[in-house]
Amino acid sequence: MAKWGEGDPRWIVEERADATNVNNWHWTERDATSWSSDKLKSLLLGLSVENDDGSCEVTEVSKVEGEASINNRKGKLIFFYEWNLKATWIGESKAGVKYTGTIEVPNLSDENDMEDLDISVSLNKDEPETPLTQLMKSNGAEKIREALGSYVGFLKTEFTQGMILPTANGVTKSTSQSKATVDNTRISSSGSTAAPVNTGVKIPTCKFSMREKFLTSPADLYRVFLNQEMTSAFTHAAAVVDGEKGGKFRLLDGNVFGEFTELIPDEKIVMKWRYNNWPCEHYATITMTLWDRSSETELKVECRGVPENEEERTKEGWKRYYFEAIKQTFGFGARLY
């Protein structure tokens, strides 16, 4: 509800000199099918995994059936995509024996979260049994899941450029929505480009720290980060959180995920953390230390291994989608510095 004496901006169509879709009010649609088909092939082709038994690589994407589109209504981006994928993988044992198999993903859709994807890996019928099949079912499937998560990230950042027009005062307003609603700034800040998906390449990284105070106890603040229901509440989206050492988490429609590596109750949380469109398998190390300051809790967040070109976006993401969101959701205060 608008404050007394102020108009509700949802009912105001701002003036534009060219009168084009003022205030992004009219429904517009962009077909992302062709772009998505090319992007999915580029993300999957060449994916490889290796262990003591040998190595496996995706060598062909033989089926990319489906469609994708983005709608803009009143400044809100709504994403629709549904894909049925099939690919070929080739494995080679340490002894030089080669094997061929298939990968099928029948349900890449805006209605499914990344962890709900069905990734079926099989060995061709005429091939002898090999431990490389299990390598593809475990490590290979996880890499494929990450690559498909990157596709969703690219769809919401790279392909949407120009869909939200500036209003008369020059401000560009944008929100996006799929099965679990996600603001597209969670993935990419204005003017930035999504990180390429890559493997085995050393990238320049940086480290930084942030401090914040919350009007609550260390125990309550600690619980916010490790409790699935509380995490869903402050992110305003579906979340998966296994709040134990070694437990995985996935937030913001799969745009942020990682693993808890060290937990000291009410004192310290260490985790592997990443955006889904960072280079494959690259994680930052986030260390959160909580201090009891009598009537409030001081939180120090140390970030190491953040890609250099992602420093500002990561800082802003933590301030906006963690610090401010937690304070607004649970009433833990609003003072920022």
Secondary structure, 3 states (H helix, E strand, C coil): CCCCCCCCHHHCCCCCCCCCCHHHCCCEEEECHHHHHHHHHHHHCCCEEEECCEEEEEEEEEEEEEEEEEEEECCEEEEEEEEEEEEEEEEEECCCCEEEEEEEEEEEECCCCHHHCCCEEEECCCCCCCCHHHHHHHHHHHHHHHHHHHHHHHHHHCCCCCCCCCCCCCCCCCEEECCCCCCHHHCCCCCCCCCCCCCCCCCCEEEEEEEEEECCCHHHHHHHHHCHHHHHHHHCCCCEECCCCCCEEEEHHHCEEEEEEEEECCCEEEEEEEECCCCCCCCEEEEEEEEEECCEEEEEEEEEEEEHHHHHHHHHHHHHHHHHHHHHHHCCCCCCC
